[in-house]
Amino acid sequence: MADTPQRHPFLQGLSKHRGAPPTVVIIFGASGDLTARKLIPAVYNLSVDGLLPADFYLVGYGRKEIPDEEFRTLAHDAIKEFSRRELSEDVWGRIAPHTTYVAGGYDDKAAFDRLAQHIAEIEKSIGREVQTLFYISTPPSVFEPILLNLGASGLAGKYLGQAHHAKVIIEKPFGRDLTSALALNATIRRVFEEHQVYRIDHYLGKETVQDLLVQRFANAIFEPLWNRNFIDSVQITVAEEVGVGTRGGYYEQSGCLRDMIQNHTMQLLALTAMEPPVAYEAEAIRDEKVKVLKAIQPLDLGAGGDVARAQYAAGMMAGKAAPGNLQEQGIAPQSATETYAAIRLSINNWRWQGVPFYLRSGKCMARRVSEIAINFKRPPGTLFAESGGFNLAANTLSFQIQPDEGLSLILNTKIPGLETRTQPVKMSFRYSTTFGSNTPEAYERLVLDAMIGDGTLFIRGDEAETSWKVYTPVLDAWAAAGRTGMDSYAAGSWGPLSADALLAKDGNVWRQP
């Protein structure tokens, strides 16, 4: 009898029971856009899938006075407008009676005491203890008072040491630089233990991002090639078609590096470059992510170095004239806030020494797309030289994260005919055609994971700090330079010439997804 194949320890935990204990989810910032568009629809869809516990309660919290019935109406309408599924009144009928609202300031200790009493009344009504999951979906300016009041009211420490201890989800941005991230982590540690904290980046909940680990570690054809011996470079793109629009006031204080590069693209880099974890467990995976982030070398910030920044100028988007960034509402005439950033990173470890990682993100670009492209080294040209009908391309494995989730592989093949000519072809897999288009939203997976205590797809405190260590010097240098060195690119293009130069010195070019 043949031996039973043994799975890598990493794969042992891929099948997990997804049941959550009795839970009260409290959303701070309950009248906000994220709550309406993502969080309440996520709760609804989890209920449709039978993944909410029977004793599940949703509590909105905010400064605005909203009666329970009005909050239920707002939630009902949000599901109807934004859910990936049509609203079922039967399903909503199970959620609505357990949906309530508490009004209060974020710096009002008495209001948090009322919240604690409200949760105690829920427990009394069902005759059992519940875990509390606090979702902080507010501007960063009120993170600290919310956290401190959760501690002062006793809510943060509720049932600590037991399986149903309190948990907190914190939305990005997690700080503006290393100093502020350290300060925020210090505040958290005053109130919560690290295992209670779930720093969220919704990109980690996307199907293709989760699939990246499976593709790497569940397919024997990839991992042996996943190193400097076979890979020439890696490109990570997070491009948006929209401009600053009406968010000029916010974006002036943020910019592309803070808004996209430091969080989303660095998470994609960490999952792409990390070593195999010993098991599919939160701490094992996050340990490896931190290790690879710590191996990133300091950036060359001089002219012709490792960074490029730009603002979009007037151009054409979808056949229509589009204004430049400086013409947008709320943007200062001499704004030095970048709408595009490109970074060349070097990872100093055994696997990746000498392989450049190129990151770029921007607004008003040619199309909306997020992808990771693994560019393999070209074979020697001794047999098929790139002439005489041999049209060859580097093999490229790309993970499309949005909008059309899937992956593709570029191969070289012979063109049918009586002579030998070659042409690159693309082999593609799409989630929508293979599994159907109604895949779960990222927030559904992340809210469920937090409820059951699985931190795999969340960011640990030292991980956030390590990422900020890479980029805080860049932010400081740009702040000191003002507009000096700021490039521009036409709206509807793929970015500025300075970004092309980052790759040109390595003999590479940006791909057009």
C-alpha positions in Angstrom: 0.0 0.0 0.0 1.4 3.4 -1.0 2.3 5.9 1.7 -0.2 8.6 2.3 1.3 11.9 1.0 2.1 14.3 3.8 1.0 17.9 3.6 3.4 20.8 4.4 2.7 22.0 8.0 1.6 25.3 6.5 -1.3 23.6 4.7 -2.5 21.6 7.8 -4.7 24.5 9.0 -6.4 25.5 5.8 -9.7 23.9 6.8 -11.0 25.5 9.9 -14.3 25.5 11.7 -15.8 29.0 11.1 -18.3 29.1 13.9 -18.4 32.3 16.0 -19.5 32.5 19.7 -22.4 34.7 20.8 -21.2 38.2 19.7 -22.1 41.9 20.0 -20.4 43.9 17.2 -20.2 47.6 18.1 -19.4 50.0 15.2 -17.9 53.3 16.1 -18.7 55.8 13.3 -22.0 54.0 12.6 -23.4 56.7 10.4 -20.3 56.8 8.2 -19.8 55.8 4.6 -17.8 52.7 5.3 -20.4 51.4 7.7 -23.1 51.8 5.0 -21.2 50.6 2.0 -19.2 47.7 3.5 -19.8 46.8 7.2 -23.5 46.4 7.4 -23.7 44.6 4.1 -20.9 42.3 5.3 -22.9 41.4 8.4 -26.0 40.8 6.3 -24.2 38.5 3.9 -22.6 36.5 6.8 -26.2 36.0 8.0 -27.3 34.8 4.6 -24.4 32.2 4.6 -25.4 31.1 8.1 -22.1 32.2 9.6 -23.4 34.5 12.3 -24.1 33.0 15.7 -27.7 32.7 16.7 -27.1 35.2 19.5 -25.7 38.0 17.3 -26.2 41.7 18.1 -25.3 44.8 16.1 -24.8 48.1 18.0 -24.1 51.4 16.2 -22.3 54.1 18.2 -21.9 57.7 17.1 -22.2 61.4 18.1 -25.5 61.8 16.3 -28.7 61.0 18.1 -30.4 58.3 16.1 -33.4 56.3 17.4 -33.1 52.5 17.1 -35.8 52.3 14.5 -34.2 54.9 12.4 -30.8 53.1 12.6 -32.5 49.9 11.5 -34.0 51.8 8.5 -30.6 53.1 7.6 -29.1 49.6 7.8 -31.9 48.2 5.8 -31.4 50.8 3.0 -27.6 50.2 3.1 -28.1 46.5 2.5 -30.6 47.2 -0.3 -28.2 49.5 -2.1 -24.7 48.1 -1.5 -25.0 44.4 -0.7 -23.7 42.0 -3.3 -26.9 40.0 -2.8 -30.5 41.2 -3.1 -32.1 42.0 0.2 -34.2 39.2 1.7 -36.7 40.5 4.2 -36.6 37.1 5.9 -32.9 37.4 6.6 -33.2 41.0 7.6 -36.0 40.0 9.9 -33.5 37.9 11.9 -31.0 40.8 12.2 -33.3 43.8 12.7 -34.6 43.0 16.2 -31.0 42.7 17.4 -29.9 46.0 15.8 -29.7 49.0 18.2 -27.9 52.3 18.5 -26.1 54.2 21.3 -25.4 57.9 21.0 -22.4 59.6 22.6 -19.2 61.4 22.2 -15.9 59.5 21.6 -14.3 61.4 24.6 -17.4 60.9 26.8 -16.7 58.4 29.5 -20.3 58.4 30.7 -21.5 57.5 27.2 -19.1 54.5 27.2 -20.5 53.5 30.6 -24.0 53.6 29.0 -22.6 51.4 26.2 -21.3 48.9 28.8 -24.7 48.9 30.5 -26.4 48.3 27.1 -24.2 45.2 26.5 -24.9 44.0 30.0 -28.7 44.2 29.3 -28.2 42.1 26.1 -26.4 39.5 28.1 -29.2 39.5 30.7 -31.9 39.2 28.0 -30.3 36.0 26.6 -29.0 34.6 29.8 -25.4 34.1 28.7 -22.1 35.9 28.3 -21.2 37.3 24.9 -17.9 38.4 23.3 -17.7 42.1 22.3 -16.1 43.1 19.0 -15.4 46.8 18.7 -15.0 48.1 15.2 -13.4 51.6 15.1 -14.5 53.0 11.8 -13.8 56.7 12.5 -11.3 59.4 11.5 -7.9 58.7 13.1 -8.2 61.8 15.3 -10.6 60.0 17.6 -8.8 56.6 17.8 -7.1 57.5 21.0 -10.2 58.7 23.0 -12.2 55.7 21.9 -9.4 53.3 22.9 -8.9 55.0 26.3 -12.6 55.0 27.1 -12.9 51.4 26.2 -10.3 50.8 28.8 -11.7 53.2 31.4 -15.2 51.7 31.1 -13.9 48.1 31.6 -15.1 47.1 28.1 -11.6 46.4 26.8 -10.8 44.0 29.6 -14.1 42.2 29.7 -13.6 38.4 30.0 -9.9 38.8 29.4 -8.2 35.4 29.7 -11.3 33.6 28.5 -12.1 32.4 24.9 -14.7 35.1 24.5 -12.6 38.1 25.5 -13.2 41.5 23.9 -11.6 42.3 20.6 -11.0 45.5 18.6 -10.7 46.2 14.9 -8.9 49.4 13.9 -9.3 50.8 10.4 -6.4 52.4 8.5 -4.6 54.7 8.4 -2.6 53.3 11.3 -0.5 56.5 12.0 0.9 59.1 9.6 4.6 58.2 10.1 6.7 56.1 12.5 6.3 58.4 15.4 2.5 58.5 15.3 2.4 54.7 14.7 4.5 54.1 17.8 2.3 56.5 19.8 -0.9 54.7 18.7 0.6 51.3 19.5 1.5 52.6 22.9 -2.0 53.7 23.5 -3.4 50.3 22.4 -1.0 48.5 24.7 -2.3 50.6 27.6 -5.8 49.2 27.0 -5.6 45.9 25.0 -3.3 43.0 24.7 -1.9 42.4 21.2 -4.0 39.2 20.7 -7.1 41.3 21.1 -6.2 43.8 18.4 -7.1 43.4 14.7 -5.5 46.2 12.5 -7.4 45.9 9.2 -6.3 46.3 5.6 -9.1 45.2 3.4 -6.8 44.1 0.6 -5.8 41.1 2.8 -9.4 40.0 2.6 -9.5 39.9 -1.2 -9.7 36.4 -2.7 -6.7 36.8 -5.0 -4.5 38.0 -2.1 -5.5 35.0 0.0 -5.0 32.8 -3.1 -1.4 34.1 -3.4 -0.3 31.9 -0.4 -2.2 28.9 -1.8 -0.6 29.3 -5.3 2.9 29.6 -3.7 2.7 26.8 -1.2 0.1 24.3 -2.6 1.6 24.1 -6.1 5.0 22.4 -6.4 5.8 24.0 -9.7 6.1 27.6 -8.3 8.0 27.5 -5.0 11.3 26.0 -6.5 11.3 29.0 -8.9 10.4 31.6 -6.3 13.8 33.1 -5.8 16.7 35.2 -7.3 17.9 32.3 -9.5 14.7 32.4 -11.7 12.9 35.7 -11.0 14.2 38.9 -12.6 11.9 41.4 -10.9 8.5 41.9 -9.3 6.1 44.7 -10.1 3.2 45.6 -7.8 0.6 48.1 -9.2 -2.4 49.7 -7.4 -3.8 52.1 -10.0 -7.0 54.2 -9.7 -8.9 55.8 -12.5 -10.6 58.4 -10.2 -8.9 61.6 -9.3 -8.9 63.5 -6.0 -12.5 64.7 -6.7 -14.3 66.1 -3.6 -11.8 64.5 -1.2 -9.2 67.3 -1.7 -9.2 68.3 1.9 -8.4 64.8 3.1 -6.0 63.9 0.3 -3.9 67.0 1.0 -3.1 65.6 4.4 -2.5 62.1 3.1 -1.0 61.6 -0.3 -0.4 58.5 -2.3 2.5 57.2 -0.2 0.5 57.2 3.0 -2.8 56.3 1.4 -1.7 53.3 -0.7 2.0 52.5 -0.8 2.7 52.1 3.0 -0.2 49.8 3.6 -1.8 48.1 0.6 1.2 47.6 -1.6 3.5 46.7 1.3 1.1 44.0 2.4 1.1 42.6 -1.2 4.9 42.7 -1.1 5.2 40.9 2.2 2.9 38.0 1.1 4.8 37.7 -2.2 8.3 37.8 -0.7 7.8 36.0 2.7 9.4 32.7 3.5 7.1 29.6 4.0 5.6 29.7 7.4 5.7 26.6 9.6 1.9 26.5 9.7 -1.2 28.2 8.5 -1.5 30.2 11.7 -1.7 33.9 12.3 1.5 34.3 14.3 3.6 32.0 12.0 2.5 34.0 8.9 2.9 37.4 10.5 6.3 36.4 11.8 7.5 35.8 8.2 5.9 39.0 7.0 7.8 41.0 9.6 11.1 39.3 8.7 10.9 40.2 5.1 9.9 43.8 5.8 12.9 44.1 8.1 15.2 42.9 5.3 14.2 45.8 3.1 17.2 48.1 2.5 17.2 51.9 3.2 16.0 53.8 0.1 18.3 56.0 -1.9 16.5 59.4 -1.8 18.8 61.3 -4.0 18.3 62.3 -7.7 18.0 59.2 -9.8 17.5 57.1 -6.6 14.8 54.7 -5.6 11.7 57.0 -5.4 9.6 59.1 -7.7 6.6 61.2 -7.0 4.2 63.2 -9.3 0.8 64.9 -9.6 -1.6 64.3 -12.4 -2.0 67.1 -14.9 -4.9 67.8 -17.3 -5.6 64.9 -19.7 -8.2 62.6 -21.1 -10.1 60.0 -19.1 -12.6 57.8 -20.9 -12.6 60.1 -23.9 -13.4 63.2 -21.7 -11.2 66.1 -20.7 -10.0 65.7 -17.1 -8.6 68.5 -14.9 -5.2 68.4 -13.3 -4.8 67.8 -9.6 -4.1 71.5 -8.9 -7.4 72.4 -10.4 -9.4 70.1 -8.1 -11.6 71.4 -5.3 -9.7 71.8 -2.0 -6.2 71.5 -3.5 -3.8 74.4 -2.7 -2.2 76.1 -5.8 1.2 75.1 -4.6 0.3 71.7 -3.3 3.3 69.4 -2.7 1.1 66.3 -2.1 1.8 63.5 -4.5 -1.0 61.7 -6.3 1.5 59.2 -7.7 4.4 57.4 -6.1 6.8 54.8 -7.4 9.4 53.0 -5.3 12.3 50.6 -6.0 12.9 48.3 -3.1 15.8 45.9 -2.5 15.4 42.9 -0.1 18.6 41.8 1.5 18.1 38.1 2.2 19.1 34.8 0.6 16.0 34.4 -1.5 15.7 37.9 -3.0 19.2 39.4 -3.1 19.6 41.4 -6.4 15.9 41.1 -7.3 14.3 44.6 -7.5 10.7 45.1 -6.3 8.9 47.9 -8.0 5.9 49.4 -6.3 3.6 52.1 -7.9 0.3 53.6 -7.2 -1.5 56.7 -8.5 -4.8 58.4 -9.2 -6.2 59.3 -12.7 -4.2 56.5 -14.3 -5.1 54.7 -17.5 -7.3 52.1 -15.9 -8.3 50.8 -12.4 -6.2 47.8 -11.6 -4.4 46.2 -8.8 -1.9 43.4 -9.6 1.3 41.6 -8.6 3.5 40.6 -11.6 6.3 38.1 -11.2 8.7 38.6 -14.1 10.9 35.5 -14.6 14.4 35.7 -16.2 14.6 35.2 -19.9 16.1 31.9 -21.2 19.4 32.2 -23.0 19.0 33.3 -26.6 21.1 30.5 -28.1 18.2 28.6 -29.6 15.5 31.2 -30.3 17.2 34.5 -30.7 14.8 37.5 -30.7 15.0 38.0 -34.5 13.9 36.1 -37.6 10.3 35.6 -36.5 11.1 34.7 -32.9 8.9 37.1 -30.9 9.7 36.2 -27.3 8.5 37.7 -24.0 9.7 37.0 -20.5 7.5 34.5 -18.7 5.3 36.6 -16.3 2.9 35.3 -13.6 0.4 38.0 -12.6 -2.2 38.0 -9.9 -5.0 40.3 -10.7 -6.5 41.6 -7.4 -9.1 44.0 -8.9 -11.3 44.6 -10.7 -11.3 41.2 -12.4 -9.9 38.8 -9.9 -7.7 36.0 -11.2 -4.3 35.1 -12.4 -2.5 34.7 -15.7 0.8 33.3 -17.1 2.6 34.5 -20.2 4.2 31.7 -22.2 6.0 31.6 -25.5 4.5 29.3 -28.1 4.9 28.4 -31.8 2.6 30.0 -34.3 0.9 27.3 -36.5 2.4 27.2 -39.9 5.1 25.7 -42.1 7.9 27.8 -40.6 9.0 28.2 -37.0 7.8 31.5 -35.6 7.0 32.3 -32.0 4.5 34.5 -30.2 3.8 35.2 -26.5 0.4 33.9 -25.3 -1.5 34.4 -22.1 -3.1 31.6 -20.1 -5.7 33.1 -17.8 -7.9 32.0 -14.9 -10.7 34.2 -13.6 -12.7 33.7 -10.4 -15.9 35.0 -12.1 -15.9 32.4 -14.9 -14.7 29.5 -12.7 -16.5 30.0 -9.5 -19.1 32.6 -10.3 -19.0 36.3 -9.9 -20.8 36.5 -6.5 -17.7 35.9 -4.4 -17.6 37.2 -0.8 -16.5 40.8 -0.2 -13.2 41.3 1.7 -15.0 42.8 4.7 -17.1 39.6 5.1 -14.0 37.5 5.5 -12.3 39.9 7.8 -15.3 40.6 10.1 -15.8 36.8 10.4 -12.1 36.1 11.1 -12.1 38.7 13.9 -15.2 37.2 15.5 -13.6 33.8 15.6 -10.3 35.1 16.7 -8.2 34.4 13.5 -5.6 37.2 13.1 -4.0 35.7 9.9 -5.3 38.4 7.6 -4.7 41.3 10.0 -1.6 43.4 10.7 0.4 43.1 13.8 1.8 46.1 15.7 5.4 45.5 14.9 4.5 44.9 11.2 3.0 48.4 11.0 6.0 50.0 12.7 8.5 48.2 10.4 6.6 49.4 7.3 6.7 53.0 8.6 10.4 52.7 9.2 10.9 52.2 5.4 8.8 55.2 4.4 9.1 57.9 7.1 12.5 59.0 5.7 10.8 59.4 2.3 8.0 61.5 3.8 10.5 63.7 5.7 12.6 64.3 2.5 9.6 65.2 0.5 8.3 67.6 3.1 11.7 69.3 3.2 11.8 69.6 -0.6 8.4 71.0 -1.1 7.6 71.0 -4.8 11.2 70.5 -5.8 11.5 67.2 -7.6 7.7 66.9 -8.1 7.1 65.4 -11.6 3.8 65.4 -13.5 1.8 63.0 -15.7 -1.2 63.4 -17.9 -4.5 62.2 -16.5 -5.3 58.9 -18.3 -1.7 57.8 -18.6 0.4 55.2 -16.8 2.5 57.7 -14.8 5.5 60.1 -15.1 8.9 59.7 -16.9 10.7 59.7 -13.5 8.9 56.4 -12.7 10.1 54.9 -16.0 13.6 55.9 -15.1 13.5 53.9 -11.9 13.2 50.7 -14.0 15.3 51.9 -16.9 18.5 51.8 -14.9 17.9 48.1 -14.4 17.0 47.5 -18.0 13.3 47.0 -17.2 10.0 48.7 -18.1 6.7 49.0 -16.4 4.1 46.5 -17.8 0.7 47.7 -18.8 -1.8 45.4 -17.1 
